[in-house]
Amino acid sequence: MLGWTPRYSNREALLRNYRWYVANLDRFAHQSGVTHRVPWSQGVLGLAKRLF
C-alpha cells in the first residue's frame, strides 16, 4: 500500500543490533542511569487503569 519494504528482515535486524551492542559494550558497561526497574510516569495509561 505504501510501496515500502524493510531493508532487513526481523532476524537480520536483531542480529545486526546485537552485534552493534556487543561491539559497543565498553561504552555502556560502566555507565549508571535509568534502568527498567525505575517506575515511569504512566500518563494516559495510569488514567486508564483508574477507570477500568
C-alpha positions as CSV (number, residue, x, y, z in Angstrom):
1,M,0.0,0.0,0.0
2,L,2.8,2.4,0.8
3,G,5.3,0.9,-1.5
4,W,7.9,0.4,1.2
5,T,9.8,-2.7,2.1
6,P,12.1,-3.1,5.1
7,R,15.8,-3.1,4.5
8,Y,16.4,-6.0,6.9
9,S,14.3,-9.0,8.0
10,N,13.4,-9.3,11.7
11,R,16.2,-11.8,12.1
12,E,18.7,-9.7,10.3
13,A,17.8,-6.6,12.3
14,L,18.1,-8.4,15.6
15,L,21.4,-9.9,14.7
16,R,22.7,-6.6,13.4
17,N,21.7,-4.7,16.6
18,Y,23.1,-7.4,18.8
19,R,26.4,-7.3,17.0
20,W,26.5,-3.5,17.3
21,Y,25.7,-3.8,21.1
22,V,28.5,-6.3,21.6
23,A,30.9,-4.1,19.7
24,N,30.0,-1.0,21.7
25,L,29.5,-2.7,25.1
26,D,32.5,-0.9,26.6
27,R,30.7,2.4,26.1
28,F,27.9,1.3,28.3
29,A,29.4,-1.1,30.8
30,H,30.4,1.4,33.5
31,Q,27.6,3.9,33.0
32,S,24.9,4.4,35.6
33,G,21.5,5.6,34.7
34,V,17.8,4.8,34.4
35,T,17.0,1.1,34.4
36,H,13.9,-0.9,33.7
37,R,13.2,-1.0,37.4
38,V,12.6,2.7,37.7
39,P,8.8,3.4,37.6
40,W,7.8,5.6,34.7
41,S,5.1,8.3,34.7
42,Q,2.2,6.4,33.2
43,G,0.2,9.4,31.9
44,V,-2.8,8.2,30.0
45,L,-2.1,4.6,30.9
46,G,-2.4,5.5,34.6
47,L,-5.7,7.2,33.9
48,A,-7.0,4.1,32.0
49,K,-6.0,1.9,34.9
50,R,-8.1,4.0,37.3
51,L,-11.1,4.0,35.0
52,F,-11.1,0.3,34.3
